Amino acid sequence: MKNWKRLVALGMTAMMLASLVGCSTTTKTDPAATDGDKGSAKTEASGDGGSLEGTHVFMFKSTGNAFGDLMYEGFDEYLKAKGEKTAYKSPAETTVAAQVQMLDELITQKVASITISTNGDAGYDEVFKKAKEAGIPIVSIDSEANPEYRVCHVNQAEVLDIGSYLVQAGVLITLGVDYPGDGKMEETLKSELAKYSGDEIKLGVLSASIDTPVQNSWIAAMEDELSKDFYAGKVSPELDKKYGNDDLTESTTQAQAFIAENSVDCIISPTTVGIAAAGQALKSANSDIRLTGLGLPSEMQSFMPASADDDAFKSVCPYMMLWDVIHLGAVAGAAVDATLNADFDGSVGSSFKMDAFRDYGAETYEAYQSGEGTAVLAGTPFIFDKNNMSEWVDLL
Ligand code: RAM
């Protein structure tokens, strides 16, 4: 049985809890089936003759990111089981312009739907309007699309929760405190900080691009968390932010800059590319700076403890978090399917039923107001630490 470590503190509905409790058995997916695709640009069209007409397209921020590949794996698996065709289309460059150009081509090819993780807030309106006029629904995932043009956003986990957990983990790791257990982060943090009388703790952030909506929303939530009273005088409210553009080389350069400056105690990297690059840089430099953030267990195993007997603080990243990326992609597939084949329209209160998927039973998702638009909430973050890493490395 998989050791599901859930950050159950905030924002979880009873329905979500019930559904996750129902997920306690593990269908071991064959990692060999996906490993070859990790980190590579998988472009797959299950149509004939390369035509994308009638195909459900999944567009990530750029190619070469295993996080995007895994979301597509779930999206594809769900929709294929429904008899639909899918394709994975992402530009080589992590830019708005590159996505817009590709979107334009996809609309011309009469694709059935587009599910997208965007590279920025602005610059998509014209092409999204064109998609709308052509009757091609847009669903966003991971990084939001303009509410005016999307059916809904598929939210991985609550933004505020993620911001709080990342800061709490960064501070606890700086203080040498092991993961305290589900639902105990905040109380442990408060009692540890109350005892703390050392220098002001300074946190760094190694993010993706300076324009990426999702990372920027998490950074804003981290800043909100740091403004809470119990941090005052103990942890600097200022985050030292650097941007690696979800590129391994650029992220490594930025991690090396943190090492050279030596002014932060812990780097929080809210991107799987950034955290893996920072892990390697910190390990190679034998740095005292610690690391946490959002990472894929398969990419982080050399920088994290492997088993419960290990001293977590002998690794650069004692613990980190993420959500079930494959399931997230599948929820987007279900949203797309329900938009075209059922009566889901993304308005507040409109809902769709997702079929059972791998470990997850059938589930109903209801759209709720999220900013100017709506979203459905796919899940909750998991903590990966020395007690459960070995169970996850083959899966995510
Ligand atoms: C990266 C991407 C994505 C982010 C994850 C955690 O691969 O930048 O946007 O949500 O990591």
Residues whose N, C-alpha, C, O or C-beta is under 5 A from the ligand:
A	BS01	RAM	N65 F67 D142 A208 D246 P270 T271 T272 V273 L294
